[in-house]
Amino acid sequence: MSADIHSIADARTGLSEIINRTAYRKERVVLTRRGKQVAAVVPIEDLELLEAIEDRLDLDTARKALNEAGKKGTMTWSSLKSELGL
């Protein structure tokens, strides 16, 4: 699915139409400023999927960190501050 592209200036005058197309027709709209893509309006389902993917990646990273801490051990907060010169 390709996104429709609009300048921010054009989007200002047609914002309600862009929101309706995104919400009801599940279209994606890319907003540009001076020809450069700067933002997107996406259906809420797309945002929820992106957030679920991010949550999964964060969970995988946390599990790896816990596994590493289990293998290598941890250090106290005061030791870490001292090591960092804080």
SEFIZA-3560 file (N, C-alpha, C; in Angstrom, 3 decimals):
REM SEFIZA-3560
<numar><xx>0.850</xx><yy>-1.169</yy><zz>0.000</zz><atom>N</atom></numar>
<numar><xx>0.000</xx><yy>0.000</yy><zz>0.000</zz><atom>CA</atom></numar>
<numar><xx>0.895</xx><yy>1.231</yy><zz>0.000</zz><atom>C</atom></numar>
<numar><xx>0.727</xx><yy>2.091</yy><zz>-0.958</zz><atom>N</atom></numar>
<numar><xx>1.523</xx><yy>3.313</yy><zz>-0.989</zz><atom>CA</atom></numar>
<numar><xx>0.742</xx><yy>4.455</yy><zz>-0.353</zz><atom>C</atom></numar>
<numar><xx>1.486</xx><yy>5.406</yy><zz>0.157</zz><atom>N</atom></numar>
<numar><xx>0.862</xx><yy>6.521</yy><zz>0.853</zz><atom>CA</atom></numar>
<numar><xx>0.620</xx><yy>7.675</yy><zz>-0.113</zz><atom>C</atom></numar>
<numar><xx>-0.429</xx><yy>8.398</yy><zz>0.151</zz><atom>N</atom></numar>
<numar><xx>-0.710</xx><yy>9.630</yy><zz>-0.571</zz><atom>CA</atom></numar>
<numar><xx>0.181</xx><yy>10.709</yy><zz>0.040</zz><atom>C</atom></numar>
<numar><xx>0.668</xx><yy>11.635</yy><zz>-0.760</zz><atom>N</atom></numar>
<numar><xx>1.599</xx><yy>12.651</yy><zz>-0.262</zz><atom>CA</atom></numar>
<numar><xx>0.971</xx><yy>14.030</yy><zz>-0.399</zz><atom>C</atom></numar>
<numar><xx>1.053</xx><yy>14.804</yy><zz>0.706</zz><atom>N</atom></numar>
<numar><xx>0.518</xx><yy>16.168</yy><zz>0.729</zz><atom>CA</atom></numar>
<numar><xx>1.507</xx><yy>17.082</yy><zz>1.440</zz><atom>C</atom></numar>
<numar><xx>1.585</xx><yy>18.318</yy><zz>0.986</zz><atom>N</atom></numar>
<numar><xx>2.369</xx><yy>19.301</yy><zz>1.732</zz><atom>CA</atom></numar>
<numar><xx>1.600</xx><yy>19.658</yy><zz>2.994</zz><atom>C</atom></numar>
<numar><xx>2.312</xx><yy>20.100</yy><zz>3.990</zz><atom>N</atom></numar>
<numar><xx>1.654</xx><yy>20.500</yy><zz>5.235</zz><atom>CA</atom></numar>
<numar><xx>0.699</xx><yy>21.653</yy><zz>4.975</zz><atom>C</atom></numar>
<numar><xx>1.084</xx><yy>22.561</yy><zz>4.095</zz><atom>N</atom></numar>
<numar><xx>0.210</xx><yy>23.692</yy><zz>3.769</zz><atom>CA</atom></numar>
<numar><xx>-1.113</xx><yy>23.195</yy><zz>3.195</zz><atom>C</atom></numar>
<numar><xx>-1.071</xx><yy>22.242</yy><zz>2.276</zz><atom>N</atom></numar>
<numar><xx>-2.307</xx><yy>21.687</yy><zz>1.716</zz><atom>CA</atom></numar>
<numar><xx>-3.083</xx><yy>20.903</yy><zz>2.766</zz><atom>C</atom></numar>
<numar><xx>-2.366</xx><yy>20.202</yy><zz>3.631</zz><atom>N</atom></numar>
<numar><xx>-3.019</xx><yy>19.392</yy><zz>4.659</zz><atom>CA</atom></numar>
<numar><xx>-3.800</xx><yy>20.260</yy><zz>5.634</zz><atom>C</atom></numar>
<numar><xx>-3.316</xx><yy>21.466</yy><zz>5.876</zz><atom>N</atom></numar>
<numar><xx>-4.030</xx><yy>22.351</yy><zz>6.803</zz><atom>CA</atom></numar>
<numar><xx>-5.458</xx><yy>22.611</yy><zz>6.332</zz><atom>C</atom></numar>
<numar><xx>-5.604</xx><yy>22.830</yy><zz>5.037</zz><atom>N</atom></numar>
<numar><xx>-6.941</xx><yy>23.151</yy><zz>4.527</zz><atom>CA</atom></numar>
<numar><xx>-7.807</xx><yy>21.912</yy><zz>4.359</zz><atom>C</atom></numar>
<numar><xx>-7.180</xx><yy>20.735</yy><zz>4.221</zz><atom>N</atom></numar>
<numar><xx>-7.950</xx><yy>19.519</yy><zz>4.017</zz><atom>CA</atom></numar>
<numar><xx>-7.785</xx><yy>18.501</yy><zz>5.119</zz><atom>C</atom></numar>
<numar><xx>-7.496</xx><yy>18.965</yy><zz>6.340</zz><atom>N</atom></numar>
<numar><xx>-7.207</xx><yy>18.038</yy><zz>7.440</zz><atom>CA</atom></numar>
<numar><xx>-8.367</xx><yy>17.089</yy><zz>7.720</zz><atom>C</atom></numar>
<numar><xx>-9.582</xx><yy>17.575</yy><zz>7.734</zz><atom>N</atom></numar>
<numar><xx>-10.715</xx><yy>16.687</yy><zz>8.032</zz><atom>CA</atom></numar>
<numar><xx>-10.841</xx><yy>15.603</yy><zz>6.961</zz><atom>C</atom></numar>
<numar><xx>-10.584</xx><yy>15.934</yy><zz>5.705</zz><atom>N</atom></numar>
<numar><xx>-10.643</xx><yy>14.927</yy><zz>4.642</zz><atom>CA</atom></numar>
<numar><xx>-9.525</xx><yy>13.888</yy><zz>4.820</zz><atom>C</atom></numar>
<numar><xx>-8.331</xx><yy>14.345</yy><zz>5.167</zz><atom>N</atom></numar>
<numar><xx>-7.209</xx><yy>13.428</yy><zz>5.397</zz><atom>CA</atom></numar>
<numar><xx>-7.518</xx><yy>12.496</yy><zz>6.554</zz><atom>C</atom></numar>
<numar><xx>-8.069</xx><yy>13.018</yy><zz>7.624</zz><atom>N</atom></numar>
<numar><xx>-8.407</xx><yy>12.191</yy><zz>8.781</zz><atom>CA</atom></numar>
<numar><xx>-9.484</xx><yy>11.172</yy><zz>8.414</zz><atom>C</atom></numar>
<numar><xx>-10.491</xx><yy>11.586</yy><zz>7.680</zz><atom>N</atom></numar>
<numar><xx>-11.553</xx><yy>10.658</yy><zz>7.274</zz><atom>CA</atom></numar>
<numar><xx>-11.008</xx><yy>9.551</yy><zz>6.370</zz><atom>C</atom></numar>
<numar><xx>-10.146</xx><yy>9.912</yy><zz>5.422</zz><atom>N</atom></numar>
<numar><xx>-9.564</xx><yy>8.897</yy><zz>4.531</zz><atom>CA</atom></numar>
<numar><xx>-8.713</xx><yy>7.916</yy><zz>5.328</zz><atom>C</atom></numar>
<numar><xx>-8.018</xx><yy>8.432</yy><zz>6.332</zz><atom>N</atom></numar>
<numar><xx>-7.171</xx><yy>7.574</yy><zz>7.157</zz><atom>CA</atom></numar>
<numar><xx>-8.022</xx><yy>6.682</yy><zz>8.065</zz><atom>C</atom></numar>
<numar><xx>-8.998</xx><yy>7.254</yy><zz>8.681</zz><atom>N</atom></numar>
<numar><xx>-9.812</xx><yy>6.515</yy><zz>9.646</zz><atom>CA</atom></numar>
<numar><xx>-10.744</xx><yy>5.507</yy><zz>8.978</zz><atom>C</atom></numar>
<numar><xx>-11.384</xx><yy>5.901</yy><zz>7.900</zz><atom>N</atom></numar>
<numar><xx>-12.430</xx><yy>5.054</yy><zz>7.331</zz><atom>CA</atom></numar>
<numar><xx>-11.983</xx><yy>4.228</yy><zz>6.130</zz><atom>C</atom></numar>
<numar><xx>-11.054</xx><yy>4.761</yy><zz>5.346</zz><atom>N</atom></numar>
<numar><xx>-10.580</xx><yy>4.001</yy><zz>4.178</zz><atom>CA</atom></numar>
<numar><xx>-9.212</xx><yy>3.379</yy><zz>4.426</zz><atom>C</atom></numar>
<numar><xx>-8.692</xx><yy>3.586</yy><zz>5.638</zz><atom>N</atom></numar>
<numar><xx>-7.404</xx><yy>3.006</yy><zz>6.060</zz><atom>CA</atom></numar>
<numar><xx>-6.249</xx><yy>3.422</yy><zz>5.148</zz><atom>C</atom></numar>
<numar><xx>-6.316</xx><yy>4.653</yy><zz>4.620</zz><atom>N</atom></numar>
<numar><xx>-5.251</xx><yy>5.178</yy><zz>3.777</zz><atom>CA</atom></numar>
<numar><xx>-4.160</xx><yy>5.782</yy><zz>4.646</zz><atom>C</atom></numar>
<numar><xx>-2.954</xx><yy>5.792</yy><zz>4.141</zz><atom>N</atom></numar>
<numar><xx>-1.822</xx><yy>6.445</yy><zz>4.797</zz><atom>CA</atom></numar>
<numar><xx>-1.503</xx><yy>7.717</yy><zz>4.034</zz><atom>C</atom></numar>
<numar><xx>-1.209</xx><yy>8.770</yy><zz>4.784</zz><atom>N</atom></numar>
<numar><xx>-0.905</xx><yy>10.063</yy><zz>4.163</zz><atom>CA</atom></numar>
<numar><xx>0.425</xx><yy>10.560</yy><zz>4.708</zz><atom>C</atom></numar>
<numar><xx>1.329</xx><yy>10.879</yy><zz>3.810</zz><atom>N</atom></numar>
<numar><xx>2.631</xx><yy>11.418</yy><zz>4.180</zz><atom>CA</atom></numar>
<numar><xx>2.578</xx><yy>12.933</yy><zz>4.009</zz><atom>C</atom></numar>
<numar><xx>3.067</xx><yy>13.640</yy><zz>5.016</zz><atom>N</atom></numar>
<numar><xx>3.099</xx><yy>15.097</yy><zz>4.978</zz><atom>CA</atom></numar>
<numar><xx>4.523</xx><yy>15.565</yy><zz>4.686</zz><atom>C</atom></numar>
<numar><xx>4.610</xx><yy>16.573</yy><zz>3.838</zz><atom>N</atom></numar>
<numar><xx>5.928</xx><yy>17.095</yy><zz>3.448</zz><atom>CA</atom></numar>
<numar><xx>6.043</xx><yy>18.571</yy><zz>3.792</zz><atom>C</atom></numar>
<numar><xx>7.268</xx><yy>18.976</yy><zz>4.012</zz><atom>N</atom></numar>
<numar><xx>7.594</xx><yy>20.391</yy><zz>4.204</zz><atom>CA</atom></numar>
<numar><xx>8.791</xx><yy>20.674</yy><zz>3.298</zz><atom>C</atom></numar>
<numar><xx>8.602</xx><yy>21.627</yy><zz>2.404</zz><atom>N</atom></numar>
<numar><xx>9.640</xx><yy>21.974</yy><zz>1.427</zz><atom>CA</atom></numar>
<numar><xx>10.123</xx><yy>20.747</yy><zz>0.656</zz><atom>C</atom></numar>
<numar><xx>9.177</xx><yy>19.859</yy><zz>0.344</zz><atom>N</atom></numar>
<numar><xx>9.478</xx><yy>18.675</yy><zz>-0.447</zz><atom>CA</atom></numar>
<numar><xx>10.067</xx><yy>17.508</yy><zz>0.327</zz><atom>C</atom></numar>
<numar><xx>10.308</xx><yy>17.689</yy><zz>1.614</zz><atom>N</atom></numar>
<numar><xx>10.886</xx><yy>16.625</yy><zz>2.430</zz><atom>CA</atom></numar>
<numar><xx>9.795</xx><yy>15.990</yy><zz>3.290</zz><atom>C</atom></numar>
<numar><xx>9.757</xx><yy>14.652</yy><zz>3.333</zz><atom>N</atom></numar>
<numar><xx>8.774</xx><yy>13.950</yy><zz>4.150</zz><atom>CA</atom></numar>
<numar><xx>9.102</xx><yy>14.148</yy><zz>5.624</zz><atom>C</atom></numar>
<numar><xx>8.111</xx><yy>14.631</yy><zz>6.387</zz><atom>N</atom></numar>
<numar><xx>8.366</xx><yy>14.939</yy><zz>7.800</zz><atom>CA</atom></numar>
<numar><xx>7.440</xx><yy>14.224</yy><zz>8.780</zz><atom>C</atom></numar>
<numar><xx>6.290</xx><yy>13.741</yy><zz>8.314</zz><atom>N</atom></numar>
<numar><xx>5.343</xx><yy>13.093</yy><zz>9.220</zz><atom>CA</atom></numar>
<numar><xx>4.364</xx><yy>12.261</yy><zz>8.395</zz><atom>C</atom></numar>
<numar><xx>3.594</xx><yy>11.444</yy><zz>9.112</zz><atom>N</atom></numar>
<numar><xx>2.585</xx><yy>10.639</yy><zz>8.435</zz><atom>CA</atom></numar>
<numar><xx>1.334</xx><yy>10.560</yy><zz>9.295</zz><atom>C</atom></numar>
<numar><xx>0.205</xx><yy>10.482</yy><zz>8.633</zz><atom>N</atom></numar>
<numar><xx>-1.070</xx><yy>10.226</yy><zz>9.284</zz><atom>CA</atom></numar>
<numar><xx>-1.437</xx><yy>8.803</yy><zz>8.880</zz><atom>C</atom></numar>
<numar><xx>-1.580</xx><yy>7.944</yy><zz>9.875</zz><atom>N</atom></numar>
<numar><xx>-1.841</xx><yy>6.527</yy><zz>9.597</zz><atom>CA</atom></numar>
<numar><xx>-3.063</xx><yy>6.063</yy><zz>10.368</zz><atom>C</atom></numar>
<numar><xx>-3.699</xx><yy>4.997</yy><zz>9.894</zz><atom>N</atom></numar>
<numar><xx>-4.824</xx><yy>4.442</yy><zz>10.654</zz><atom>CA</atom></numar>
<numar><xx>-4.350</xx><yy>3.995</yy><zz>12.041</zz><atom>C</atom></numar>
<numar><xx>-5.243</xx><yy>4.061</yy><zz>13.000</zz><atom>N</atom></numar>
<numar><xx>-4.901</xx><yy>3.704</yy><zz>14.376</zz><atom>CA</atom></numar>
<numar><xx>-4.410</xx><yy>2.269</yy><zz>14.460</zz><atom>C</atom></numar>
<numar><xx>-4.932</xx><yy>1.387</yy><zz>13.603</zz><atom>N</atom></numar>
<numar><xx>-4.487</xx><yy>-0.006</yy><zz>13.608</zz><atom>CA</atom></numar>
<numar><xx>-3.002</xx><yy>-0.110</yy><zz>13.259</zz><atom>C</atom></numar>
<numar><xx>-2.537</xx><yy>0.737</yy><zz>12.343</zz><atom>N</atom></numar>
<numar><xx>-1.114</xx><yy>0.749</yy><zz>11.991</zz><atom>CA</atom></numar>
<numar><xx>-0.268</xx><yy>1.171</yy><zz>13.192</zz><atom>C</atom></numar>
<numar><xx>-0.718</xx><yy>2.202</yy><zz>13.888</zz><atom>N</atom></numar>
<numar><xx>0.004</xx><yy>2.671</yy><zz>15.070</zz><atom>CA</atom></numar>
<numar><xx>0.037</xx><yy>1.591</yy><zz>16.145</zz><atom>C</atom></numar>
<numar><xx>-1.092</xx><yy>0.941</yy><zz>16.376</zz><atom>N</atom></numar>
<numar><xx>-1.142</xx><yy>-0.121</yy><zz>17.386</zz><atom>CA</atom></numar>
<numar><xx>-0.201</xx><yy>-1.266</yy><zz>17.029</zz><atom>C</atom></numar>
<numar><xx>-0.112</xx><yy>-1.602</yy><zz>15.749</zz><atom>N</atom></numar>
<numar><xx>0.802</xx><yy>-2.657</yy><zz>15.314</zz><atom>CA</atom></numar>
<numar><xx>2.252</xx><yy>-2.236</yy><zz>15.534</zz><atom>C</atom></numar>
<numar><xx>2.592</xx><yy>-1.010</yy><zz>15.187</zz><atom>N</atom></numar>
<numar><xx>3.952</xx><yy>-0.517</yy><zz>15.423</zz><atom>CA</atom></numar>
<numar><xx>4.305</xx><yy>-0.550</yy><zz>16.907</zz><atom>C</atom></numar>
<numar><xx>3.369</xx><yy>-0.139</yy><zz>17.747</zz><atom>N</atom></numar>
<numar><xx>3.627</xx><yy>-0.153</yy><zz>19.179</zz><atom>CA</atom></numar>
<numar><xx>3.787</xx><yy>-1.576</yy><zz>19.710</zz><atom>C</atom></numar>
<numar><xx>3.012</xx><yy>-2.519</yy><zz>19.182</zz><atom>N</atom></numar>
<numar><xx>3.149</xx><yy>-3.917</yy><zz>19.602</zz><atom>CA</atom></numar>
<numar><xx>4.513</xx><yy>-4.464</yy><zz>19.194</zz><atom>C</atom></numar>
<numar><xx>4.966</xx><yy>-4.113</yy><zz>18.010</zz><atom>N</atom></numar>
<numar><xx>6.295</xx><yy>-4.545</yy><zz>17.552</zz><atom>CA</atom></numar>
<numar><xx>7.379</xx><yy>-3.953</yy><zz>18.445</zz><atom>C</atom></numar>
<numar><xx>7.262</xx><yy>-2.661</yy><zz>18.766</zz><atom>N</atom></numar>
<numar><xx>8.231</xx><yy>-2.021</yy><zz>19.658</zz><atom>CA</atom></numar>
<numar><xx>8.241</xx><yy>-2.687</yy><zz>21.026</zz><atom>C</atom></numar>
<numar><xx>7.057</xx><yy>-2.983</yy><zz>21.549</zz><atom>N</atom></numar>
<numar><xx>6.969</xx><yy>-3.658</yy><zz>22.854</zz><atom>CA</atom></numar>
<numar><xx>7.660</xx><yy>-5.017</yy><zz>22.807</zz><atom>C</atom></numar>
<numar><xx>7.469</xx><yy>-5.748</yy><zz>21.724</zz><atom>N</atom></numar>
<numar><xx>8.094</xx><yy>-7.062</yy><zz>21.584</zz><atom>CA</atom></numar>
<numar><xx>9.614</xx><yy>-6.936</yy><zz>21.534</zz><atom>C</atom></numar>
<numar><xx>10.102</xx><yy>-5.954</yy><zz>20.783</zz><atom>N</atom></numar>
<numar><xx>11.550</xx><yy>-5.730</yy><zz>20.704</zz><atom>CA</atom></numar>
<numar><xx>12.109</xx><yy>-5.337</yy><zz>22.068</zz><atom>C</atom></numar>
<numar><xx>11.389</xx><yy>-4.485</yy><zz>22.797</zz><atom>N</atom></numar>
<numar><xx>11.825</xx><yy>-4.094</yy><zz>24.140</zz><atom>CA</atom></numar>
<numar><xx>11.868</xx><yy>-5.303</yy><zz>25.071</zz><atom>C</atom></numar>
<numar><xx>10.875</xx><yy>-6.164</yy><zz>24.973</zz><atom>N</atom></numar>
<numar><xx>10.830</xx><yy>-7.365</yy><zz>25.807</zz><atom>CA</atom></numar>
<numar><xx>12.005</xx><yy>-8.288</yy><zz>25.488</zz><atom>C</atom></numar>
<numar><xx>12.296</xx><yy>-8.456</yy><zz>24.196</zz><atom>N</atom></numar>
<numar><xx>13.438</xx><yy>-9.287</yy><zz>23.801</zz><atom>CA</atom></numar>
<numar><xx>14.747</xx><yy>-8.705</yy><zz>24.342</zz><atom>C</atom></numar>
<numar><xx>14.907</xx><yy>-7.394</yy><zz>24.266</zz><atom>N</atom></numar>
<numar><xx>16.112</xx><yy>-6.730</yy><zz>24.777</zz><atom>CA</atom></numar>
<numar><xx>16.225</xx><yy>-6.904</yy><zz>26.286</zz><atom>C</atom></numar>
<numar><xx>15.098</xx><yy>-6.762</yy><zz>27.000</zz><atom>N</atom></numar>
<numar><xx>15.113</xx><yy>-6.925</yy><zz>28.453</zz><atom>CA</atom></numar>
<numar><xx>15.475</xx><yy>-8.353</yy><zz>28.837</zz><atom>C</atom></numar>
<numar><xx>14.943</xx><yy>-9.326</yy><zz>28.115</zz><atom>N</atom></numar>
<numar><xx>15.275</xx><yy>-10.725</yy><zz>28.409</zz><atom>CA</atom></numar>
<numar><xx>16.758</xx><yy>-10.997</yy><zz>28.193</zz><atom>C</atom></numar>
<numar><xx>17.324</xx><yy>-10.447</yy><zz>27.127</zz><atom>N</atom></numar>
<numar><xx>18.752</xx><yy>-10.619</yy><zz>26.860</zz><atom>CA</atom></numar>
<numar><xx>19.586</xx><yy>-9.982</yy><zz>27.971</zz><atom>C</atom></numar>
<numar><xx>19.169</xx><yy>-8.795</yy><zz>28.428</zz><atom>N</atom></numar>
<numar><xx>19.896</xx><yy>-8.107</yy><zz>29.499</zz><atom>CA</atom></numar>
<numar><xx>19.830</xx><yy>-8.909</yy><zz>30.797</zz><atom>C</atom></numar>
<numar><xx>18.674</xx><yy>-9.452</yy><zz>31.116</zz><atom>N</atom></numar>
<numar><xx>18.546</xx><yy>-10.274</yy><zz>32.326</zz><atom>CA</atom></numar>
<numar><xx>19.398</xx><yy>-11.534</yy><zz>32.225</zz><atom>C</atom></numar>
<numar><xx>19.431</xx><yy>-12.141</yy><zz>31.059</zz><atom>N</atom></numar>
<numar><xx>20.243</xx><yy>-13.327</yy><zz>30.845</zz><atom>CA</atom></numar>
<numar><xx>21.734</xx><yy>-12.995</yy><zz>31.020</zz><atom>C</atom></numar>
<numar><xx>22.143</xx><yy>-11.870</yy><zz>30.458</zz><atom>N</atom></numar>
<numar><xx>23.538</xx><yy>-11.442</yy><zz>30.590</zz><atom>CA</atom></numar>
<numar><xx>23.881</xx><yy>-11.139</yy><zz>32.044</zz><atom>C</atom></numar>
<numar><xx>22.972</xx><yy>-10.488</yy><zz>32.746</zz><atom>N</atom></numar>
<numar><xx>23.209</xx><yy>-10.185</yy><zz>34.161</zz><atom>CA</atom></numar>
<numar><xx>23.320</xx><yy>-11.468</yy><zz>34.973</zz><atom>C</atom></numar>
<numar><xx>22.520</xx><yy>-12.469</yy><zz>34.593</zz><atom>N</atom></numar>
<numar><xx>22.600</xx><yy>-13.750</yy><zz>35.285</zz><atom>CA</atom></numar>
<numar><xx>23.941</xx><yy>-14.435</yy><zz>35.068</zz><atom>C</atom></numar>
<numar><xx>24.512</xx><yy>-14.252</yy><zz>33.900</zz><atom>N</atom></numar>
<numar><xx>25.791</xx><yy>-14.887</yy><zz>33.576</zz><atom>CA</atom></numar>
<numar><xx>26.981</xx><yy>-14.093</yy><zz>34.119</zz><atom>C</atom></numar>
<numar><xx>26.939</xx><yy>-12.761</yy><zz>33.948</zz><atom>N</atom></numar>
<numar><xx>28.086</xx><yy>-11.926</yy><zz>34.305</zz><atom>CA</atom></numar>
<numar><xx>27.962</xx><yy>-11.291</yy><zz>35.681</zz><atom>C</atom></numar>
<numar><xx>26.780</xx><yy>-11.331</yy><zz>36.251</zz><atom>N</atom></numar>
<numar><xx>26.566</xx><yy>-10.684</yy><zz>37.546</zz><atom>CA</atom></numar>
<numar><xx>26.197</xx><yy>-9.215</yy><zz>37.374</zz><atom>C</atom></numar>
<numar><xx>25.950</xx><yy>-8.585</yy><zz>38.497</zz><atom>N</atom></numar>
<numar><xx>25.554</xx><yy>-7.172</yy><zz>38.487</zz><atom>CA</atom></numar>
<numar><xx>26.477</xx><yy>-6.394</yy><zz>39.419</zz><atom>C</atom></numar>
<numar><xx>26.308</xx><yy>-5.082</yy><zz>39.425</zz><atom>N</atom></numar>
<numar><xx>27.076</xx><yy>-4.256</yy><zz>40.347</zz><atom>CA</atom></numar>
<numar><xx>26.137</xx><yy>-3.333</yy><zz>41.095</zz><atom>C</atom></numar>
<numar><xx>26.560</xx><yy>-2.868</yy><zz>42.237</zz><atom>N</atom></numar>
<numar><xx>25.716</xx><yy>-1.987</yy><zz>43.045</zz><atom>CA</atom></numar>
<numar><xx>25.664</xx><yy>-0.607</yy><zz>42.409</zz><atom>C</atom></numar>
<numar><xx>24.621</xx><yy>0.134</yy><zz>42.778</zz><atom>N</atom></numar>
<numar><xx>24.452</xx><yy>1.493</yy><zz>42.269</zz><atom>CA</atom></numar>
<numar><xx>25.628</xx><yy>2.366</yy><zz>42.689</zz><atom>C</atom></numar>
<numar><xx>26.066</xx><yy>2.245</yy><zz>43.916</zz><atom>N</atom></numar>
<numar><xx>27.187</xx><yy>3.069</yy><zz>44.383</zz><atom>CA</atom></numar>
<numar><xx>28.469</xx><yy>2.723</yy><zz>43.621</zz><atom>C</atom></numar>
<numar><xx>28.689</xx><yy>1.461</yy><zz>43.295</zz><atom>N</atom></numar>
<numar><xx>29.860</xx><yy>1.076</yy><zz>42.509</zz><atom>CA</atom></numar>
<numar><xx>29.800</xx><yy>1.655</yy><zz>41.103</zz><atom>C</atom></numar>
<numar><xx>28.621</xx><yy>1.610</yy><zz>40.512</zz><atom>N</atom></numar>
<numar><xx>28.452</xx><yy>2.166</yy><zz>39.167</zz><atom>CA</atom></numar>
<numar><xx>28.700</xx><yy>3.659</yy><zz>39.164</zz><atom>C</atom></numar>
<numar><xx>28.124</xx><yy>4.374</yy><zz>40.150</zz><atom>N</atom></numar>
<numar><xx>28.346</xx><yy>5.821</yy><zz>40.243</zz><atom>CA</atom></numar>
<numar><xx>29.827</xx><yy>6.121</yy><zz>40.401</zz><atom>C</atom></numar>
<numar><xx>30.497</xx><yy>5.371</yy><zz>41.236</zz><atom>N</atom></numar>
<numar><xx>31.916</xx><yy>5.566</yy><zz>41.452</zz><atom>CA</atom></numar>
<numar><xx>32.702</xx><yy>5.329</yy><zz>40.169</zz><atom>C</atom></numar>
<numar><xx>32.364</xx><yy>4.259</yy><zz>39.441</zz><atom>N</atom></numar>
<numar><xx>33.044</xx><yy>3.928</yy><zz>38.191</zz><atom>CA</atom></numar>
<numar><xx>32.864</xx><yy>5.021</yy><zz>37.159</zz><atom>C</atom></numar>
<numar><xx>31.667</xx><yy>5.639</yy><zz>37.151</zz><atom>N</atom></numar>
<numar><xx>31.384</xx><yy>6.696</yy><zz>36.188</zz><atom>CA</atom></numar>
<numar><xx>31.810</xx><yy>8.078</yy><zz>36.669</zz><atom>C</atom></numar>
<numar><xx>32.336</xx><yy>8.149</yy><zz>37.889</zz><atom>N</atom></numar>
<numar><xx>32.784</xx><yy>9.427</yy><zz>38.427</zz><atom>CA</atom></numar>
<numar><xx>31.658</xx><yy>10.366</yy><zz>38.783</zz><atom>C</atom></numar>
<numar><xx>30.553</xx><yy>9.818</yy><zz>39.234</zz><atom>N</atom></numar>
<numar><xx>29.396</xx><yy>10.641</yy><zz>39.592</zz><atom>CA</atom></numar>
<numar><xx>29.298</xx><yy>10.840</yy><zz>41.085</zz><atom>C</atom></numar>
//
